Amino acid sequence: MAKEMTLVSVGIDVGTTTTQLVISKLTLVNVMPGSQVPKVEISHKSITYMGDVHFTPFEDRQHVDGLALRDIVAKEYEKAGVKPEQIDTGAIIITGETAKKENASEIIHSLADYAGDFVVATAGPDLESVIAGKGSGAEALSKRLHACIANIDIGGGTTNIAYFDRGKCIGTACINVGGRLFEVDPMTHRLTYISSPAQKVMDHYYANSYQAQSGDELSMIQTCLRSMVECVERVILHEPLLDQDRLLVMTNLLPDVKIDGVVFSGGVAKYIYLPGIKEWWIHEDVGPLLAKAFMESRIHSSFAIHEGSETIHATVLGAGAHTVNVSGSTITVSKHTLPLRNLPAVYPESTARGMLSWLKSAENYTDSLYHTMALIVPRLPNTDFLTILSLAETLSRELPLIMGEPKVIVAQQDIAKVLGQTLQRLLPLIPIVCLDGIELAFGDFLDIAKPLPDQDAVPVIVKTLVFAR
């Protein structure tokens, strides 16, 4: 490639409450010119257009309004002065409660077809937590301060927590606590909608003799929000969870470490950093009241509070791309399996016996959006034949249980040939693509092209989510 090239990148963030589009310019540089294996990195990024914040459109409680969403994107493109064919790359991220809607995958997929060559991610709780912490600047802050920083991203449906230790994410959690779990008529101040998590909290209080007086809905809402924030406190302070917490905690993979500070992000964070609002029902929900509960919490009083670079705009900017030629001497590719596009990189968890397992992580990508996924084999302590054989046996048990074909495995060490051939022997009827030599990070997506004619190499494009700062 030329020494330097520029891409126009779009990020579209479809959340529980709001949808926003951001257009940015990414400058790519080949940092290994003259080498047979180009290594392309993003040298500069700048936002060229920050779209308005729109309410995410729904047909009803269970369905995203695809036509209205496409209309939002078309109007934003028009305001930005760009056409879909001028977009080089990008990402559509669907998060929070919206990702759970019945037609979410199909809507976002059709939006990607309209918008350009996009990464499309239905962000599970872990990915959403990491995205928020990178977008808010908490990751960069932890690196700069050589500290452990917690990013607490409070959206419409969920609170996503990520710990960043010196720039590395070391754990995440997701709790059903958000500003739109109660919806309120701004004129009468009466509740118009109570979400399932909020209803469970209310039921708990009624069951424990808490009686809301007639017309005292404000007091009842505040009590429920306080209870929800106390649940977040117990998760962050590593205190034993109460029975009612189990109704709210979706995932909790936070390590028991001392954190040095907190960054708040998400729509609710705006009211934590700009207190004093008395117009509680400005958004027809309880976001400002939830912010007040967080300001009165032990989290706010126990830790240094840092302001991130973004609050509501802690969104993805787009997807960078770099091409890697993978040596054909160390890969295994079944015939007629390539090309493949937008494969999510799926990292394993360690089991109690110290083995690797991809089953749980793969569940984040089981919707119709992803035809298959790339299972990542992290660096192994050694790569002798017995270790690889044991790994192949684990994969041969798990691969048939994980949706999609061909089965794609990406090793972080030069073991793809022997691993792939062993898997082909163990699973003779299943098409296998086994690659190595590719640098990846959590949240990356891969495009794998056809093998180059007369060359033992497969071009792979790694699409990395790119954030504002």
N, C-alpha and C positions, 0 to 999 in steps of 0.2 A: 504494500500500500504506500501511498504518498506519505511523506514525513508527518504531515498533519492533516486532519480532516475534521469537519464540523457537522454535527448531527442536530436536527431539530427533534426534540423529545417532548412528549406530552405525558403528564401524570393526571389520572382521573381517580379521585377518591370518593367512593360511594359508601357513605356511612349510615348509621342508624337514623340520624337526624338530618345531616347535611351532605351535599355533594359539591365538590369543587374541582375545577380544572386548572392546571398550571402548565404553561409552556416554557421550556428552557432550551438553551443552546449548550451543547456539550462539545468540547474540543478534545479530539482523540489524538494521541501521539504514539507512534511505534517506538518503544524505548529500547528495542533491540534491532536497529536497522542493520541490514546486511546479513542477519541471521536467517537460517532456513525456517526457523520457528518464530514468527512475529509475536511480540508481546505488546498488546495495545492497551494503554491506560488512559484514563480521563485526566487531562492536565488542567482543565478549567471548566467551570459550569456557571451559567448565569441565568437568572429568571428573566424571560423577555415578556411574559404576560401572566398575571395572577388574576384568575377569573373571580367572579362574584361567588359568594357562598349561597347556594340554593338549598331549599328544603328538599330532601330526597322524596321523589314522588311515588306514591303507592296507589294501586287500584283499590285495595282493601287491606285488612290487617295481614293477609297472607301472601299478597302478590305485589311485586315491584311493577310500576307503570313504565314499561319499556319504551313506549312511544314518547312519553313525556321526558324520559331520561335522554333519549336520542335528540329530542328537540333542544334540551338544555345544552348538550354538547355542540349541536349544529350552530346554535346562536352564539356560543362562546367562541367557536372557530371563526365565525363571521366577525365578531367584535375584535378578535385578535388579528384578523386579516390573513388567516391561513386556510388552505384547503387540505382535506384529508390526505391527498396525494403528496403534499409537501412535508408530511410528517415522516421522519425516518424510523423512529422507534418510540416506545412508550410503555406505560403500564397502567392497567386498570385494577385497582385494589378495592375489593368489596369487604366491608368489615362489620363487626358488631352484630346487632339483631338482623340487619339487612341480609347478611350472608345466610341466615337461617330460613329466609322466605322460600316458598315452594318453587318459584320460577326464577330465582336469582341467577343460577348458572346460565340458563338459556338466554336470559336478557343480557347479561354482561358479555356473553359470547357473541351475540349478534351485534352488540355495541362495538366490540373489538373489530369485527369484520368491517363495520362502517368506518371506524376511526383510523385504522391503519394496522401495521404489523406490530402487534402488541403482546406483551406479557400480560396474562390475565390471572390474577391471584385472588381466590376466595380465601382471605387470610383467616387461618385458624387462630385461636387465642395466643399461641406462642409467637407466631409470625407478626400478629398485630401489635403485640407488646414491643417487639424489637423495632418494627417500623416506627412506632410512636416515639420510642426513645432516641432513635437516630434522627428523626425529623425534628424533634424538639431541641436537639443540641445536647441532650444529656450524655450521650456517648462521647462526644467531643470534649465536653466539660470534664468528664471523669478522666479522660486521657491527659488533659491539660493540667488538672490538679493532682494527678497521680492518686486518685481517690476512688472510693466506691460510692456511686451515686444511684439513687433509686428514681426512675422516671415513673410517675403516676399519671396515667392518661385517662381522664374522666370524660367519657362520651355520653351518648344518649342512652345506650343500653348496658354498657359494661365499663368497668374500671380495669385497665390493663397495666400491670406493673412489670418493669424490667430492671434488674440490677446490672449496672455497668461498672466493672472493676478495671480501672486504667485502660478504658477503651474497649474492653471485651465484655460481651453479654455473658453473665454467669448464672442467670436464672430468670424465670418469668412466672407470672400468675395472672389469672383472669377471674374477676368477681362480678356477679350480676348486680352492679350498682351503677346507676346512670341517671342523667337528668330528665330522661323522657319515660321513665318507668311509671310515672304518674302524669296524666295530662289534665289540664285545668281550663275551664272557661274563663277568659280574661275579664269578662264583665261581671259574672255572678260569683267567681272564685269557687265554683263547685267542680268536683272531680268529673271528668268526662270519660276517662279511661284509666284502668289500673292493669298493668302488665302482670304476667304470671309470677315473676319473682317478688314484685311488690305485694301482690295479693297474699303470697305465702308469709311474708313478714307481718302483714296486717292480721292474718289468721292466727299467727303465733301470739300476738298481743291480745287478741280477743279471747283466745283459749286460756291465757294467763290473767284473766280478770281485768284486762285493760278495757275500759268502757269509754269509747269516744262519745262525748256529749253531742246532742243534736246541734248541727250548725257549727261544730267545732272542728271542721275538717283541717284547718291550718295546723292546729295543735296535733292532730292525729298524724298528718303528713310529716311534721317536724320530728315526732317521736319515731316514726318508721325510718326516716332518713338518718337520724342519730344512730339507730340500731344498725343500719347498713354500714355507716362509717366506722362504727365500733368493730364490725366484722373485718373491715380493711385494716384497722389498727392491729387487731390480733394476728392477722396474717403477716403484716410487716414487722411487728414486734416479736414474732415467733412465740405467741402465747397459745395455750390450749384452746382449740375451737369449741364453741358451744353448739348445742343441737341446732339452733336456728341458723348458725353460720353455714352449716352443711347444705342448706337450701340455696345459698348464694354462691359458694365457692365452686367455680367450674374446674379450674386447674390451679395447682400450687406447687411449683418447682423451684421456689426461692431457697437458696442456701441460708443456713443460720450463721450469717456473718454480720459484723458491725458495719452499718452504712454511715457515710460521712455527711450526706446531704440529700436533699430531695428536689426534684424539678416536677412541677405540675404541667400537664399539657391537655389538649382536648378542649371542646367547647366550654365546659364548666370551669376550666382553669382561668379563663378570662376574668371571672368574678371573684376568684381567689386573689389575683394580683391587683384587681381594681375594686376593692370592697366599697361598701357604702350604698349600694343600690337598694332602693326600697320598693321598686316596682317588680315584685316577685314573679308576676305572671307574664312578663314581657314576651316570652317565647311560647306561651300556652303550655308550659311544663314546669318542672320544679328545679331546673338547673341552678338558678341563683340561690335557692334555699339549700340545695345540696352543697354548693360552694361554701355557704355560711357554716354548715355542719363540719366541713373539712377544716375551715379556719379555726373552729373551736375544738378541733381534735388533738389528741396527744401527738399525732404525726407532725402537726404544724408547730407544736410547742417543744417537741423533743429534738428536732433536727434543724440544721441550717437549711433555709429555704432559698434556692437559687432560681432566678428567672431564666427560663430557656430562651433560645433564639426565636422560637415560634410557640404559640399556644394552639389556636384553632387551625393554623396552617401547618401543623406537624404532619404534613402529607407527603406522599411520594412525589418526586419531581419527574420521574420517568425511568427509562431503562438504558443504561449504557451497554455497549456491546464490545467484546473483544474476541478475536478469532485465534484459535490455537490449532496448529497442525499436530495431530496425535500420531506418533510413530506406529506404522502398521506392523512392525516386528513384534510389538508387545500387546496387540489387541486381538479380540475375537469378535467377529461380526457375522451373524447368520445371514444367508442370502435373502434378498428382497425385503429387508427390514427397514431400510433407510430411504428417504429422509424422514426425520421426526422433528416436530416443532413444539416449543414451549413446554418442555418437561420440567416439572418442579424438582429441585434437588431435595431429597428426603434423607435426613440424617438418622442414624440408629440411636436407640437408648441402650444402656447397659443393664442387663438383668441382675438379679440377686447373686447369680453364680458367676458374674463377670463376663457373660457372653453378650454378643451384640444381637439386638432384635429391631427389625424395622416395622413390625406389624402395627404398633400403636401410632407411630409417626405417620404411617401411610394412610391412616384413617382420616387425616385432614384433607386428603385429596381424592376422596372416593366419589365425588359428584361427577356428573356427565361432562364437566368442563375438561377434565384431563383424561386423555386416551390411555396414557401410561405415565410412569414417573421414573426418575433416575435415583436408584438407591446408592447412597454414598458409603464407601468403605473408608473409614478414617485411617490414619497412620497406625500400623500395628507394631507392637514392640519388637517382633521379628517376623521374617517372611520365609521361614523354612517350609518345606513341603507339608509337614504335618499340620502346621498352623493354617496354611492355605486350604488343605483338605478339610479340616474342621470347619473353617469359614464356609467353604462350598457346601458342606452338609447342612449347616444352619440355613444358608440361602435356599438350598433345594427344598427344605421343609416349608420355608416362608413364602417363596415366590409364587407357588400355586394358590396361596391364600390372598395374594395382593392383586388387585384388579389390573387389567391392561396387558397388552402385548405389542411389540416384543418386550421381554424383560430387560431393562437397562441397568447395568451396574457400572459405577465409576469409582475406580480405586485411586487413592491418593499416592500409592507407590507403584513401581513398575511390576505389577503382578497380573495384569489383565489377561495375558495370553494363557498362563497356566490356570488361573482361576476360571476363565471363560471356558477353556477346554474341559476342565473338570466338571463344570456345571452342565455342559453339553452332554457329557457322559451320564450324569445323574438324571438329567431331564431331557431325554433325546427328542421328545415331541414338542418342546417349547422353544421358540426362537429367542436367541440370546444376543445382546450387544454388550460387550464388556470392554470398557475403555480405561485408560489411565493417563497420567501426566497433565491433568487439568486442575487448575487452582479454582476452588469454589468457596463460597461462604453461605451461611444459612440465609435462605430467601432468594437464592439465585435460581435462574431458569436456563435451560439449554436448548439450542437448536443443533441437531446433528445432521450434516449434509451427507450426500452419497459419497462413497470413497472416490478419491480423485483418480481419473484414468491413468494407468501406467505408473501409479505412485502408491506406495504402502502407507497411505495417510488418509485420515478422515478429518475434514474441517469441522470444527465445533465452535459455535458462537455461545459464549456465556453472557447472559443478560443479567446485569447486576442492578438492583434497585439503587437509584441515585438520590441523595437527599440534599436539602438546601445548603447546609453548611457542614 
